[in-house]
Amino acid sequence: CLIIELIGPVSCLLTFSRQFNSRNIQLSNNIIVQVFLLKNIIYPIESNIEQDLTSWYDFCWDRLRAIRKDIVQQHLQNSEVVTILEQIGRFHIACYDLMLGYTGFDIKLNTENLNNCIQMLMPMYRDSEQQCPNEPEFVSYELLMHLGNPQFHTAYDLLPINIKQSPQVRFCINANTTQTHPT
């Protein structure tokens, strides 16, 4: 995109900020248009990786949270947004491995952000007119987050048969069985 080339990807990314007023109105100059969301999703993750891991994580978390906020506020729902949310979800999953034990990494907050990503994705998968190739993967992440509790079966029961039969979801069934009925 010409604008990105002229001003650079850093200038196109906003930091996350919470709305403190009750109307939650986003000013047009604070919204990232969808084309920039898609073109800039990789930048936070690939950039600044040379600095310490905690600073990199904070930078990525902040920018990716701002992107999710824009998706919600603009009511975006299409295949490009699904791709963006899947990449953000994978970032949070990878951070369990990369960041565990680092000061400043909050497992509970990371889990909450992963869960928010998954909860945004599920209705998009259901409403999609075409098959989403990564749906079984993210359904399995949702199921794994509910291992050993009744929500697992509730979520599983609502799945279409083709998703229930996927290898990823079959793995989750086996994991839940092992979790609830150890030998």
Salt bridges, closest charged atoms under 4 A:
ASP62 OD2 - ARG63 NH1 2.99
GLU137 OE1 - ARG90 NH2 2.76
